[in-house]
Amino acid sequence: MDGINRINRMKSEYPVCRFFIPVIAVFLAVLSVVAMTNCAATPAGDPLQSLARTEVVPSRQIAAMAILDNDPTNPGYLKALRKIVVQPNFVRELRDEAWNRLVQYDLVGLKTSLELNLPKMQMYEWRTEVCKRIGDLGWKDMTPTLVRAWAVVLPILGTNLMQRPEYFALVKLWGKDGVPQELFDLMLKSDPIKQSNLRSRCWELLLATGERARIVALLSDESMASTDSFILDMRRSASDIGVLPRNREEILWIRALRVPQKRAFWDAVRAAAAQLRPEVRDSLEPRDLSILVAAAKYRPELLSASRDELFDEISVRLTKQRTTRHSVSFEGYGEQRPETPRGHAKEMDWGDCAAVVIALAAINQPEVCAHIFDIADRDQADRLTEYGGLMRLDGQSRFELVEYPPQNRGSDVRFNASDDMFEQGYDALFHFHNHAQSYDNRRYAGPHLGDFAYADATGVNGLVFTFIDRNTINADYYRRGNVVIDLGTIRRPEK
């Protein structure tokens, strides 16, 4: 509930002698000037406490700094200055004063604090200013921090990576032509264990800024980094299955599949990928790999089909089977998303079309259909969470649903996937969850904003199951980029 300011206006009803009115007015005016002067120049109480309180006027906090400057190496003082530089709710004037003192008194501490906080800094104007200062001051040792910050998606600062303040700072430090080379060198020289995240970020930025050829050349050079497991895993991904991971999450995905325990799965993916058309192989993403294995098992002819052939197949099939379309309403949240192949004709690639074929095959198997209803019934009765998990192939290459408890409970309109579910899902077909708050839930049929955000962040293929009535469930396929395909409905199996 919004706060409400209450103002009481007091009016005196007693007469005052006219002689005393000007005297009192002058006296009060003098007191006011004295009070204002004291407030502006003298901090009240402990100066360190004044720095920590964001509601204190900046002039009082600057006065506190002047007092604390008598002992500029005081750890408490330096900590307070670092907090002002990197945390929200401090005005620019105060940040400038703190910055200048840290440059003079504690440059190492300032850089360490920026290293930890710049990538997640939400004060966007100040973040831009900090990047500019790093570039202007020639702090090349801050390059890794700028790279980590640059790789963080911040649409408010622009989706064009070449217009980001971190990029401008790197150009100032290394020159426009030198930035790609510095990313490349940083990726190779960074510690494989302690700086694995930094290496992934360099890879991600090289691909995102048009340096794919540089990456391909690195992976093609067999003499390069022969003992570097990161480079070796990326090389095998490119040569075995044609996949160059786009970002940190996809790098982790590929590396999780390169462990010895996943050798059989990797070999199955490689065998299936060898049957693909060249243009299909070049379009593969990590989310497509389990689809390849399932296609080889259930529909081997899919592997030799073109994208257009599969697109036409699912378009005709979904058009014929749909009697009533069920979709979630986005009124008040933006434009309505299309839920047909034709509505996503530009976005859908071979992997999407194959995923729809495999999803339809799975949900129409009696055993899987029965399990979907069993999970949804229990979900409908549980008011503290949605239910969800993974759809995968079992040890006998049969479709199965594997339930996972949520990371936490407390909301009947949310399923929070656990770390264990995600780690076990690298070779799964789909991540699934229910919209089963009631048996008549048709107005929520399909993925909503949180589901799209999950797909964007993880890159997985998703399925959502929604009760239309007690005996009917609607299924939707979705993935990153707000692509969603209504798969139609399934009926509760008769007992």
Sequence and secondary structure as in RCSB ss.txt:
>XXXX:A:sequence
MDGINRINRMKSEYPVCRFFIPVIAVFLAVLSVVAMTNCAATPAGDPLQSLARTEVVPSRQIAAMAILDNDPTNP
GYLKALRKIVVQPNFVRELRDEAWNRLVQYDLVGLKTSLELNLPKMQMYEWRTEVCKRIGDLGWKDMTPTLVRAW
AVVLPILGTNLMQRPEYFALVKLWGKDGVPQELFDLMLKSDPIKQSNLRSRCWELLLATGERARIVALLSDESMA
STDSFILDMRRSASDIGVLPRNREEILWIRALRVPQKRAFWDAVRAAAAQLRPEVRDSLEPRDLSILVAAAKYRP
ELLSASRDELFDEISVRLTKQRTTRHSVSFEGYGEQRPETPRGHAKEMDWGDCAAVVIALAAINQPEVCAHIFDI
ADRDQADRLTEYGGLMRLDGQSRFELVEYPPQNRGSDVRFNASDDMFEQGYDALFHFHNHAQSYDNRRYAGPHLG
DFAYADATGVNGLVFTFIDRNTINADYYRRGNVVIDLGTIRRPEK
>XXXX:A:secstr
             S   TTHHHHHHHHHHHHHHHHHHHHHH   S HHHHHH TTS HHHHHHHHHHHTTSTT H
HHHHHHHHHHHSSS  HHHHHHHHHHHHHH HHHHHHHHHHHGGG   HHHHHHHHHHHHHTT GGGHHHHHHHH
HS  GGG S GGGSHHHHHHHHHH TTHHHHHHHHHHHHS TTTTHHHHHHHHHHHHHTT HHHHHHHHH TTTT
TT HHHHHHHHIIIII     SHHHHHHHHHHTSGGGHHHHHHHHHHHTTS HHHHTT  GGGHHHHHHHHHH G
GGGGS HHHHHHHHHHHHHHH SS      TTSSS    STGGGTTT  HHHHHHHHHHHHHHTSHHHHHHHHHH
HHHHHH SS   EEEEEE TTS EEEEEE  S    TT     HHHHHTTTT SEEEEEE SSS  GGG S  HH
HHHHHHHH   EEEEEEEETTEEEEEEEETTTEEEEEEEEE    
